[in-house]
Amino acid sequence: MAENLKSQTVRGVWWSLLDRYSIQGVSFLVTLVMSRILTPGEYGLIGMLAIFIALAQVFIDGGFANALIRKENRTETDFSTVFWVNLGIGLLSYLILFVSAHAIASIYKEEILVPIVRVYALNLVFSSLGAINKVKLTIDINFKTQLKISLISGVTSGVTGILCAVNGMGVWAIVAQSNVSAVLTTLLSFYYIRWRPSLAFSVESFKSLFSYGSKLLAAQTISTLYVYLYHLVIGMKYTKDQLGLYTKATQFGQIVTTTMASSMTRVSFPVLSRVQNDDTKLIDSYRKFIGMVAFIVFPLSLGLCGIARPLISALITDNWLGCVPFLRVITFAYVCDGITIVNLNLLYVKGKSNIVLRLEVIKKSIAIILLLIALPYGVMTICYSQLLYAFIALILNTVNTKKLLNYGFFSQMRDLTPYMLFSLIVMGLALWFDQIIGNNWLVLAASLTACPVVYILLCRLFRLDAMFEMAAIIGSNTLCPAWLNRIITMYFTQK
């Protein structure tokens, strides 16, 4: 990468990680408090709506975000056109959900879902209003401002949710938290960006962006249907408590893998788009991104698998221990997902949205077959079907990266194997602590102290490149304390 592009990447990765993990940290703490007050069944009610809200959110974006980011000569007319399209889809989505509330409630035989749908879906309208502001920040690789917005809205909405839960509002506490977050995020984005849409609407601009974005829309719709289809069928086949436990397991797993992978993707897409026509620079940058994802995602995910039981018991009480087996299986699936997400990003950068769409159709067809086979045998078997699908999806994605840049499955696995092996050692160490120590908090203290040290020492001993890349990102940031910079320079400088 050129030096200015490299410096932008360094800042972007740093602020993107801070943004994602700060808001996830706040969300995690809020969820811990609320989970100690609310029941798995109340979380299960919201889980029943996940597929409908998520699908509507996909249509609000409609693939236009990535189309705008990738476009090299975008204009203000492009931004305004997409703004009005997004707003129209947001209003239409809310209207459809409002009218369909009784039908949704009848699917699950939960009449309380009628008012919940009609209030909870309001956040779609606010999300559509602020979508373009988020795109503009991503184009500028300005995740520092996104961090400010996320923290303010996350803390405020979190406090709102906790107060509602404490005052006995039950499931409505979750609804209040979500809606307050959406409203504040949109208002703050307009305050910081200072961008206002014009009344301009260009049919030509719409067609140009839609020709690329429509295929992404179809692919994202299929992908979202797959992810939340599990919530739908578990809610229909099993109890709301089982769905609540499954939902909690996915939430814990996503805190690590999806957050990290999406953070890197947010940075890598605009960065890689700038070198999309130079395959040598593109593959070099891409390998660095995928290595950094593995360096962080693998040990965090498998470490989470190791400490799942004491973590759940200590933080949200034994009432939620039923989600531990689900979580342990799902963490392995999310390891594959983390790499799959980054692989798809390369196809987006190269403008291969048609390949992405074809891939999604093939992969999700396989996933649905696996789900239908597993469905009669319980939620645990469904989780195993997710793991099998995640591995198959990774293989299928890398077939296309092999064709594009000669960087296929075996090449990637060769680069990523050391991170996987060291992460398995970390997981085994955490499981061993859980066996020999009787106190949950002591297990967590021992695991969170020893496991990172062991992992970093192994990476340092074998001189894995991604560790030095991440050290450079941390050490070069102005927020890095001088004492930490000295340690990084002394022990984590590639020689």
Secondary structure, 3 states (H helix, E strand, C coil): CCHHHHHHHHHHHHHHHHHHHHHHHHHHHHHHHHHHHCCHHHHHHHHHHHHHHHHHHHHHHCCHHHHHHHCCCCCHHHHHHHHHHHHHHHHHHHHHHHHCHHHHHHHHCCCCHHHHHHHHCHHHHHHHHHHHHHHHHHHCCCHHHHHHHHHHHHHHHHHHHHHHHHCCCCHHHHHHHHHHHHHHHHHHHHHHHCCCCCCCCCHHHHHHHHHHHHHHHHHHHHHHHHHHHHHHHHHHHCCHHHHHHHHHHHHHHHHHHHHHHHHHHHHHHHHHHCCCCCHHHHHHHHHHHHHHHHHHHHHHHHHHHHHHHHHHHHHHCHHHHHHHHHHHHHHHHHHHHHHHHHHHHHHHHCCCHHHHHHHHHHHHHHHHHHHHHHHHHCHHHHHHHHHHHHHHHHHHHHHHHHHHHCCCHHHHHHHHHHHHHHHHHHHHHHHHHHHHCCCHHHHHHHHHHHHHHHHHHHHHHCCCHHHHHHHHHHHCCCCCCHHHHHHHHHHCCCC
